[in-house]
Amino acid sequence: MIKYVCQLIRLPNVIFVAVFQILLRYGIILPQLANAGIEPALTTAQFILLVLATTALTASGNVINDYFDVNVDKINRPERVIVGNTLDRRTVLLIHVILTFLGVVCGFYIALRLHKELYAFVFIIVPVLLWFYSSLFKKHFLIGNLVVAILTAATAWIVASAEFAALVLHHGHNITSNAACETAWLYCNVYACFAFLMNAIREIVKDMEDAEGDAACGCRTLPVEMGYGRSKSIVMLLSTLLVICILTAFLNSSRLQSNEVLGWAFVAAIIVTITISNIITLHAQEPKQYHKASTLLKVAMGIGVATIILL
């Protein structure tokens, strides 16, 4: 039972989100505040609840996605279908409800403690977006891809936003106008943009992997609507933009360049991994080849997140 629940929520992806948020706080935000002599106002317990809220909603989104994707998955990956096989549909829906409830409650508590009504709205709209993504948006041209990419980027924004909201609550609005907060916010934005572009590319590659099942079930994804050739061209275009952004960010970061050899090694590893993924995508003819390209993009994102350690 536990094994199948872990597969259903995609535990490695959920852990990745948690690690990403932890690295952002302890690798970027808190060191910047410490350099300026500013004590963090968001407590460790509050941060843990924030991460719990984010990961619970991520997991619930994965669950409801599999719930609505049963027919597609029976065509694309029948051996990996959990919903209706190893776990009945009612149990899957119950898991989704529990995870959503946990995420919303934790999010509401953070909103209450930080006096940020907007956060309460965010933690309501996110599960709603995930539900409609799984049931409706992903069947329409590009909408699903954008929703996933934006929500992934939001995992970075929410960490910085909560930290600075706590500072404002304790010290007033002027506290966030100092150089330390501005630098921390800038770095978080860079990683959010990196996550957005990387996930936008990976979602298109995954759509090419699942095109057969999507077409059979009436999903109007990019490969179904425009074909593999144009989809691959868009992947190449976005990948080029991503590489340019990575090089620009590195060349403008004095902290990354202070570890020049290690910094260039990380940048080279990301670019090489993306390039290999693109070569596989360009020559791919079968779903397993697109899956390999998608996995490499996940590796590239992991390497990118690991650069936070250099900061």
Protein Blocks (a to p, Z undefined) as FASTA:
>chain_A
ZZmmmmmnommlmmmmmmmmmmmmmmmmmmmmmmnopacfbdfklmmmmmmmmmmmmmmm
mmmmmmmmmmmmmmmmmmlpmghplpcfklmmmmmmmmmmmmmmmmmmmmmmnopaklmm
mmmmmmmmmmmmmmmmmmpghklmmmmmmmmmmmmmmmmmmmmmmmmmmnojklmmpmkl
mmmmmmmmmmmmmmmmmmmmmmmmmmmmmmmmmmmnopacfklmnojklmmmmmmmmmmm
mmmmmmmmmmmmmklmmmmmlmmmmmmmmmmmmmmmmmmmmmpcbfklmmmmmmmmmmmm
mmmmmmmmmZZ
